[in-house]
Amino acid sequence: MKNSNDIADFYKAKNLNVPAYFQWGTGHFDVMEVDTLKKRNKAISLLAFTRKSLYKIKLVQGKCKCHYADKTIEIEKYALVFINPMIPFLLEETEEPIKEYFCIFNDDFFSNFGNVKDYPVFQNHQENVFSLSEENYREFEAILDNMKGELSSDYEYRFDAIRNMVYELIHKAIKMNGIQPKTTKRNGADNRITLLFEELLALQFPLHSTSDSVKLKKPKDFAEQLSVSINHLNKSVKHIRNKTTSEIITNRILQEAKILLKVTDWSVSEIAYSLGYETPSRFIYTFRKNIGVSPLAYRNENT
């Protein structure tokens, strides 16, 4: 785990005590229920660090908006959400406080127990937010209840049992929604370079304050970090993603811009400079060209 203090910060943000069984620098798993007590209008996310270290499977009860990557989904009553730490995510309350019931875990928790992050619910952000009936909600709630009970038991193999329950939850969601696996080739040098490029890009986010800034902004910046030629990087990314390196970088930066416009009071200029643009006018031009409206118009429509 890259920064175990992140987990401690998470518990502090939720006004919870760090569990007694927590071990620094090792696989981590927990289950918790939180009745949200405050609006998320003064921070990017109380769980912002999880986009760098922790996966989450969350049951949501209550009316809210789910901002996931480049889309916003209205949750009316019940929903199941799979959160990949490399994809921007934010829950925004719209009326009364919502209830969150979820499990969190890092890569190390599943070390040598399969590749949980390779399942489509964590890979494709078009297939990771699911509306539920009350009956479906109770079914998933029962699985989380079982995880919570197992976690507090003294059973020697309780973590193996919990891993099986996580897979049960994932498979239940996949079968319930008829999700098909992605067919993208997962081997070869092109794929490895593309995944490393995407990880470097994702690790620059989220931005916590106006003093933060995006350092890697152009394909050549990433090529230098990866010790490959810019032509090699561009060719690999195009082959795997069918998009140019520049398109992916721009789209990811604009995803962050949309989140910042929605949930912070930063000025357009502050957002522009934090995202690595040399001038606010360049940011405004790029945003309008890709999103269809100016940053201020987007903020007014979404706040």
N, C-alpha and C positions, 0 to 999 in steps of 0.2 A: 504494500500500500504506500502511495507516494507521500501522504501527509496524514498521519494518524490523528493529528490535532484537529483535522477537519471533522472527524466524527465527534470529538468532544464539543466542538463548536455547534454541531447539529443539535446535540442534546440540550445545550444551553439555550439555543434559539427556541426550542420547544418547551423550555422550563421543566426539563426532565433530568433525572440523575443518570449518570453513566452507569450501565449495568455492571454488577459485581464480576460477571464472568468475562467482561471485555478484556482482551489481551492486545496490547499495542503491537502493531506491525504484523498481525496475523489475519487469517480469514475472519471476517466479521459478518454476523447475522443478527437481526433483531426484528421483533414485531411490536407495533405500537398503535394505539388509538389516540387521536387528537381531535378535540372539538376546537376548531379555529376561533381565536378570541380577538383577532384584529385584522383589519384590512391590509392587503399587500400593496399599498400604494406608495410606500416610502422605500422600497427595496426591490431589487431585481427578483429575488426569491429568497425566502428563509432557508431554502435548501439548495442554494446556488452551487455550493461546492460539490453536490452530488453529480453534477454534470461532468465532473472530472474523476470521481472515484467510486461512487456507489450506484448500483442498479436498484430499482424500486418497482414493486408491484403494488398498486394502490386501488382500494375500493373507496369510492367517493359517494357520499350521500348528501344531497342538497343541491340547490340551484347555483350554478357557477359557470365560469368560462374557462376552458382549457386551451391555453396557448401552447401549441406543440410545433416546433420547427417553424414552418412558414404558414401555418393554418391556425384558425381559431374554431373550437368546437363548443357549442352550447350544451351543457349538461343540465338536464331538467330535474332529474331525481336521483338516479343511480347510474354509476359507471365504473368500469374497470379500466385501469390505465397501466401500461407497461412503459417504464421510463429508462431509457438508455442514457448514461451519463454524458455521452458525446453529442446528444441532441438537445437543444434548448427547450426548456419546459417551464411553464408557470401556471398555477391555478389562481384565478381571480374571483373572489366572492362578488356576487352581484346584489344580494339582498341580505339574508340572515347568514350567520356563521355556518359553515359546512362541517361535516364529520369526515375525517380521514382515517382509514384503517389500512395499514400497509406493512409490508416487510421490506427491509433493506439488506443488501448484501454486496460484497465486493468480489472481484475475480478470484481472490485467494480462497474464498469460502468453497468454491467449486473446483479447486485445483485437483486434478486427477479424477474428477467426477463428471466428466462430459463438458461440452461447450454450451452452456446455457445461453450465452450471449449470441450464439449463432442462430437461434430460433427466430422465425420471421417477425414475431411480436416485438423483438428488440432491434430488428434490422431495418424494417420498412415503416417509416413514420406515417404511412397511409393506413397501417393496420396495427394500431396499438392503443386506440381509445375506443372503447365499446360501451354503448348504452345497454343497460340491463333492466330486466323486469325485477320486481321485488323478489320473486321466487328465485331468479338467477343470483341476485345479490345475496340472498340468504345462503345459497349453496357455496358461493365463494367465501362468504363470511365464516361458514363452518370450517372450511379448510384453514383459514387464518386462525380461528379459535384453536384448532388442533395444533397448529404450529406453536402458538403461544403457550399452550399447555405443555407440549413436549419440551419447549425451551426451558421451562422452570422445573422440569423433572430431574431426577438424578439417574435416569437411564443412561447407561454407558455409551450407547450408540445413538443418542438422541439427535446429534447433528446429521448423521446419515438418514435418520427418519425424516428430519426436516427437509433435507435435500430432495428426498422422494416426494414430499408434499409440494415443494416448489414446482417440480416437474409435473405433478398432478394438476396443479393450478394452470400451468402453461398449456399442457395438452388439452385440458378441458376448454380453455379459451379458443385454442386453434380449431378444435373439432366443432365447437359451438358455432363458430363463425366461418367455417369452411375455408380457412386460409391455406393457400398453396405456398410451398417453399420457393424462394428465389432461385433462379437458374444461373446466376452469375458464377462464372468460373472462379474458384477460390484458391487456385494454385498458380505457380509461376512467378517470375520476377516482376512482371507488370502489375500483378495483383498486390504483391508485397509492397512495392513502391507506392502504389495508390493508397493502400491502407495506412502506410506510414505518413504520407502526405496529409491524409484526412485527419489523422490523429494530431499531427502538429498544428493543423488549422483549428481543430476543436479545442485544444488545450489553451488557446489564447483567450477563451471565453469561459465564464461571463466576465463582464467589466463591472467592478464593484463601485467604483467612484470615478469622478471626472479626471482624477490623476492617473488612472489606468490608461493604457493605450495598446493598440494592436501593433506588434513589431514586424511580423511577417505579412507583407501586403501584396507582394508580387510573385509570380512564378519563380523568378530568379532567386528570391529570398529563400524559398523552400528548397530549390535545387541545391543551393549552397549548404543548407542545413543537412540535407540528405546525402551530400557528396556525390551527386550525379549531375550530368549535364542537363541544361534546361530543355534541350530537345528530347532527351531520354525521358525526363519527367512528363513533358507534355504528351509524348507518344503513348506512354504507359497509361496515363490518366484517361486519355481519349479512347484507348482500346478497351479499358475496363468500364468506364462510366458513360462513354459516348457523349461527353461534354468536355470542353476545354478546361484547362487548369484555371484560367482567368475567370471563366463563368462560375466555377465552383467556389472560388474565393469570393467573388462579388456577391453571389447568392448567400453565402454564409454570413458575410459582413452585414448584408441588408436584413437578414433574419434578426441579427442582434440589434440593428437599428430599430426595427419594428417593436421589439420588446422594450427597448429603452424609451421609445416614444410613448408606449402604452403605460408603463409603470413607474417612470421617473419624472421629475420636474426639471431635468437637465435641459438647457437651451439647445436649439438646433446646432449652434456653433460648438458647444461643448461635446455633443454627440459626434459631430463631424471630426473634430480633432482627436477624440478618443478612439475612433474607428480608423484612424490613420490617414484621413484625407488632408491634403495640404491646405485646402481652403473650404469654407462652408459652401460656397457656390458650387464647387465640384461635387460635393456630397449631395446637394439639393438636385443638381442636374442628373446624377446617377440614380438617385432614389426615384425621381419623377419618371425617368426613362424606363426603369424596370418595374415599378409599382403602379405607375399610372397617375399618381397624385403627388403633391409636394409633401415633405415631412410634416409641416404644420397641419395641412389638410388631413393627413392620415391620423395625426394625434387627435384632432378635433372629432373625427369620425369614430374613434375607438376608445375614447375616455369619457 
